[in-house]
Amino acid sequence: MPGLLEGKSALVLGVANKWSLAYAVAEAYRREGARLVLTYQGERQRETVETIGAELGAARVLACDVSSDAELAALRTALEPDGRLDAVMHSIAFANREDLTRPFIETSRAGYLLAQDVSAYSLVAVSRTVAPLMSAGGSIATLSYLGAVRVVPNYNVMGVAKAALEAVVRYLASELGPQGVRVNAVSAGPVKTASARAIGGFSSILDRVAERAPLRRNTDPAEVADAAVFLASDLSRGVTGNVLYVDSGFSIMAL
């Protein structure tokens, strides 16, 4: 039985290790038959991502620092010989640790701009890079979190960046829709990843979600990955500009 992404080419940006949500997405894309391309940022990540790429059967592993216009241009040049690109997962976010540990009002100007650049503007830059390669239309997706719309303790500047990211999704969906490119976000519940450890009190957040979410449990990375497969597949051909919550229902709860 053919997979949901059979015959499609998919690019995943942001695979850092096997515990990242990007890894789960890449694994699911490959499971469903996609031709997979991964990117890494900097030489420190190269060996790890190349090893992951080999394990997943990725067709290519390419360098890309999304804060560098030159590297984004190089990525597009590298992808052009492959022909059509059908799906992109943007799983990239960053904020200075100190801006996640001190009160939000004390966020530095430089820290604020950095979080916005890497976590939100990068989706604009990546979309501008890949959209011309989506000759038959396609799907661009990103990962968000509830902190974009509600105050989450210690999420601080990253919550504001995610709010911007979700607005970026809507504006890109509007502009790219006429060429058949859909843009959506998956808002995942809290998951134990390396980046999540930077958020103070993260364990208590996990406990609270498991206690209060309608499904009475935390989010499984595989659930997020399957939602990403849906958005990358033709099953979601009428879905764009949306934020899809995969969080055991926690986002609907008031108290």
Helices and strands as residue ranges (DSSP letters): E 9-13, H 21-31, E 35-40, H 43-56, E 60-63, H 69-79, G 80-82, E 87-90, H 98-101, G 104-106, H 109-116, I 117-121, H 122-130, G 131-133, E 138-144, G 146-148, H 156-176, G 177-179, E 181-188, G 195-198, H 202-212, H 221-232, G 234-236, E 243-246, G 250-252
